[in-house]
């Protein structure tokens, strides 16, 4: 990651931290500048947006008032279709403003041999695994 940032002119320093200390510092918002972290939120899009984008969220360091307003709007919207459209709009804004930058892609060691009739890799668009990561019941 540091080499890639340096290649585009961003100077950064690696500061390894023990996991518990990192999570404490992240939640207390003591880190500045670039932070490499996983998503840290589970659930639907609104839950993830609340934790990572909306003011007061566990992993929010700064906020955008328009995104905060959209989140509050979806929280009280009773029409299912309108409510569903608002997080999509918020996600598009996050993408357009480049609020987050993906810096790594999951890599798994996989093998396909004669006992496998057909490989399932690539059947789920955008998925790094040959199976759904979440099952519905």
N, C-alpha and C positions, 0 to 999 in steps of 0.2 A: 504494500500500500504506500509506504513512504517513497519508494522509488518512483511509483506512478505519479504521485503528487509532485515530486521534485521535477519530473520530466515536463510538467506543465507550469513550472515556476513557483510552486507552493512549497515553502520550506516548513518542515515539520520535524518533530522529535518524538521518538517512541518512549513512552513512560509506562513500563509494565507495572501493573498493580494487582494485588491479590483480589480474588473475586468479591469477597464480602466487603472489603474496603472500597472497591470500585462501585458496587451497587449502592453503598451508603453515600459516597461522594456524588454519584449520579442523581440520587433522589434528593440530596440536599443542594444540588446545583452548584457545586464548588468547582467543577471543571469549566475551562474556557476554551474557545477556539474549536478545534476538531476533536470529536469524540467518536470512537468506533464502538458501536454497540449493536446488539441484536434488537429486534422489534420491541421486546419487553411488554407486549400487550397481547391478550388473547380475546377472542370473541368476534363479533361482527365489525363491520367497517366503522360504525358509530363509536363503538367501544375503543377501537384502535385510534381513531381520530381524537377522542377525548384524552387519551393517555399521552399522545405524542404531538398534537397540534393545538388544542384548545387551552387557553389561559388557565393555569392552575393544574394542568395535567402532570402526572408523575414525572414524565420525561421532557417537559416543555421548558425551554430556556428563554424563549422569546415568543411573541405571539403576533398575530395579525388580527386586528379588530373585525375585519370583514369575515374571516373564517370563524371567529368566536360567535358572531351574530348568526351566521348560517347554522352553526351547531345548535344554538339555542332555538332557532326556527324549526329545525328538524325534530328537536326534543318534544315540541308541543304540537307538531303537525299530526292531525288525526287521519288524513287521507293517506292510505298506504302508498299509493303510487307517487304522490308528491313527496312524502317522507323519504322514500327510496331514492328519489332523484337528487335530493340535497346532498347526501354524502358523496354521490357520484360527482356532483359539481365541485364539492370541496376537494376531492381527490384530484380532479383535473387542475384546480388552482395550485395545489401542492406540487403537482408535476410541472406545470408551466413556470412556477417561480423557482423551481429546483431547490426546494427546501431541504430535501434529503438526496443524497447521492449514493447509489448502490456501488459498493467498492469490492464486493467479492461475490462469487457464485459458488453454490454448493458443489462439491465434487464427490462422487462415490466411486469406489472400485466395483466394477461390474464385469460379469463374464457371461458369454453366451456360447453354449456348446451343442453337441449333437442331440442331447436329451431334451433340449428346449425346442418345442415345435415352432413357436413364433415369439420373438422378443417383444415385450410390452413397453420397452423404452421408446419414448417419443409419441406414444399414443395419446397422452394427456398433454395438451399444449401448455408450455411454460412450466411443467412439473419436472423436477430433477429425479423423481422416482417413478418406477413402473406401476405404481398403484396410487389411488387417491390417498392423500395424507389425512383425510378426515372421513369417517364413515357415517352415513346417515342411517337412522333406524326408524 
